[in-house]
Every structure is written in structure tokens, then in C-alpha cells.
Amino acid sequence: MSFQSLDEWQHRHVKPATSERVDVGTVHPPKLLTPAPFTLQKRDRPCGRRVGVVTGTAMGPLMPTVLDALRAATGATYELLVVTNTLFGPSVTSAGLLPGRAFRDALADRRDLDLALLPSEAVNDHGWFLDDTSWEDLVASTPMPLHLSYDFCDALAEGSAP
């Protein structure tokens, strides 16, 4: 199923914003000083691994500083993968508005990565991306484990550092 505009998709798929959710389309910088609870399984923790960090073009210029801090704290190698929005076009730069196919295209042939972190905001509460790609389908189509992350600093949370 395809949509002609973001408004059409929002009308069909987005729940009204609450105090706990950010309205679709709002870009927020990562929470650098308050990491989210650690969500990776012990076997997937980043120490000494090659981790892909996928984001939209709005955050691309800001992420190297975050990744340097992650690298120093975890001993992992982080590679920034900046993805252009293939559904709404390059003028839509928020990572939360990236379609599942854009993530699939960026990761499908990346056998050199041990793990990839994707922005949680790109998936709705039911596990669907804007283009009706399911989280399960995306996970099945990539050669590495995928994890959703709200701020890419969850790798710094207690228990993750070597």
C-alpha cells in the first residue's frame, strides 16, 4: 500500500499525540546525557563489535560526536549510515519518517556489521514503518541483528561497558 502524502498516512496510522509520544514529524536531538535503559541482549552488547547506526539526514551531521563517545565507552566500532527518505523524498529528513524499505536497502548487503541500531521513532506501536513494512519483515531481510534505539546512547547504559 502506498500513500500520496504524509498527511494521508498520518490520518490512517498515527494515534493522537499524548504526553508520552512525540508527534510524527517532530525532530528531536538525541538525549546525550540521559541514556535509555539498556535494551540489547547480553550476546548483542557492542564491546569489540562493529555496529551500524542508521539515521536520517537531519541527524547525520550531529551523530559523529555521539558515536565518538560511544566508541570510547564501549570499545565497539560504530559506523554512521545516513539514509535518505525514499518514500517522501530528500526534503523529509527526520529519522522517524524513514520507511522500512530505506532501512532494508541500507542494510541488506552489510555483512560486515555485527549489529545495527535503528531509530525507534520510525516504527509505530504495532511494529510497522510508514511504508507498511513490518519490523519482522525488516529483521528477516537483514544479515545482522537489528535493535530499535531511542537515542543511540542506550549502549552506554549500566552494564553495557566492558
C-alpha positions as CSV (number, residue, x, y, z in Angstrom):
1,M,0.0,0.0,0.0
2,S,1.4,3.4,-0.9
3,F,0.3,6.9,0.2
4,Q,0.3,10.1,-1.7
5,S,1.3,12.3,1.3
6,L,2.4,12.2,4.9
7,D,-1.0,13.6,5.9
8,E,-2.8,10.7,4.3
9,W,-0.5,8.2,6.1
10,Q,-1.0,10.1,9.4
11,H,-4.7,10.1,9.1
12,R,-4.7,6.3,8.7
13,H,-2.0,5.2,11.0
14,V,-1.0,7.7,13.7
15,K,-2.6,7.8,17.1
16,P,-3.2,11.3,18.5
17,A,-0.1,12.5,20.4
18,T,0.0,12.1,24.1
19,S,2.3,13.3,26.8
20,E,4.4,10.2,26.3
21,R,4.6,10.3,22.5
22,V,6.2,12.7,20.1
23,D,4.0,13.8,17.2
24,V,5.1,12.4,13.9
25,G,7.4,14.8,12.1
26,T,9.0,16.4,15.1
27,V,12.8,16.1,15.1
28,H,14.5,15.9,18.5
29,P,18.2,15.6,19.0
30,P,19.5,12.6,20.9
31,K,19.3,12.7,24.7
32,L,23.1,12.6,25.2
33,L,23.1,13.0,28.9
34,T,20.3,10.6,29.9
35,P,20.8,7.2,28.2
36,A,17.7,5.0,27.9
37,P,17.7,1.6,29.8
38,F,19.9,-1.0,28.2
39,T,17.8,-3.0,25.7
40,L,20.3,-5.2,23.9
41,Q,20.7,-8.9,24.9
42,K,24.0,-9.7,26.5
43,R,25.1,-11.5,23.4
44,D,24.4,-8.4,21.3
45,R,26.2,-5.8,23.5
46,P,28.6,-3.8,21.5
47,C,32.0,-4.3,23.1
48,G,34.5,-5.0,20.4
49,R,31.9,-5.3,17.7
50,R,31.1,-3.4,14.5
51,V,27.8,-1.5,15.0
52,G,25.8,0.3,12.3
53,V,23.9,3.3,13.5
54,V,21.2,4.2,11.0
55,T,19.6,7.7,11.0
56,G,18.0,10.3,8.7
57,T,19.8,13.2,7.1
58,A,18.8,15.7,9.8
59,M,20.8,13.9,12.4
60,G,23.7,12.8,10.2
61,P,25.9,15.8,10.9
62,L,25.3,15.6,14.7
63,M,25.9,11.9,15.2
64,P,29.8,11.7,14.9
65,T,30.2,13.3,18.3
66,V,27.7,10.8,19.9
67,L,29.4,7.9,18.2
68,D,32.9,9.0,19.4
69,A,31.6,8.9,23.0
70,L,30.0,5.5,22.4
71,R,33.3,4.2,20.8
72,A,35.3,5.4,23.8
73,A,32.8,3.9,26.4
74,T,32.2,0.6,24.7
75,G,35.2,-0.3,22.7
76,A,33.0,-1.0,19.7
77,T,33.4,0.4,16.2
78,Y,30.3,2.5,15.1
79,E,29.6,3.3,11.5
80,L,27.1,6.0,10.8
81,L,24.7,5.1,8.0
82,V,22.7,8.2,6.9
83,V,19.6,7.3,5.0
84,T,17.6,9.4,2.6
85,N,13.9,9.2,2.7
86,T,12.8,7.1,-0.3
87,L,9.1,7.5,0.5
88,F,8.6,11.2,0.9
89,G,11.8,12.4,-0.8
90,P,15.0,14.0,0.4
91,S,13.3,17.1,1.8
92,V,11.9,14.9,4.6
93,T,15.0,14.5,6.8
94,S,13.7,13.1,10.2
95,A,14.8,9.5,11.1
96,G,11.3,8.9,12.5
97,L,9.8,9.3,9.0
98,L,12.1,6.8,7.2
99,P,10.3,3.9,5.5
100,G,11.3,0.3,6.2
101,R,12.5,-0.2,2.6
102,A,15.1,2.6,3.1
103,F,16.5,0.7,6.1
104,R,16.4,-2.6,4.2
105,D,18.2,-1.0,1.2
106,A,20.9,0.4,3.6
107,L,21.5,-2.9,5.5
108,A,20.6,-5.8,3.2
109,D,24.2,-6.3,1.9
110,R,26.1,-5.2,5.0
111,R,27.5,-8.5,6.1
112,D,30.4,-6.6,7.7
113,L,28.2,-5.3,10.6
114,D,27.6,-7.3,13.7
115,L,24.6,-5.3,14.8
116,A,22.6,-2.3,13.7
117,L,20.7,0.3,15.8
118,L,17.7,1.9,14.2
119,P,15.6,4.8,15.4
120,S,12.7,3.6,17.5
121,E,10.6,6.6,16.2
122,A,10.5,5.0,12.7
123,V,8.2,2.2,13.9
124,N,4.7,2.6,15.3
125,D,3.4,0.9,18.4
126,H,2.3,-2.1,16.3
127,G,5.7,-2.7,14.7
128,W,5.0,-1.0,11.3
129,F,7.0,1.5,9.3
130,L,5.4,4.3,7.3
131,D,5.5,2.3,4.1
132,D,3.7,-0.7,5.7
133,T,6.9,-2.7,6.1
134,S,6.7,-4.7,9.3
135,W,9.5,-4.8,11.8
136,E,9.5,-8.6,11.5
137,D,10.0,-8.4,7.7
138,L,12.9,-6.0,8.1
139,V,14.6,-8.2,10.6
140,A,14.2,-11.2,8.4
141,S,15.7,-9.3,5.4
142,T,19.0,-8.2,7.0
143,P,22.1,-10.2,7.8
144,M,22.7,-8.8,11.3
145,P,20.6,-8.4,14.4
146,L,18.6,-5.2,14.5
147,H,17.7,-3.2,17.6
148,L,15.5,-0.2,18.0
149,S,17.0,2.7,19.9
150,Y,15.5,6.0,21.1
151,D,18.8,7.9,21.4
152,F,21.7,5.7,20.3
153,C,23.2,6.2,23.8
154,D,21.5,3.1,25.2
155,A,24.8,1.3,24.6
156,L,26.2,3.4,27.4
157,A,23.6,2.4,30.0
158,E,24.6,0.5,33.1
159,G,26.0,-3.0,32.4
160,S,27.0,-2.4,28.8
161,A,30.5,-1.1,29.1
162,P,33.3,-3.7,29.3
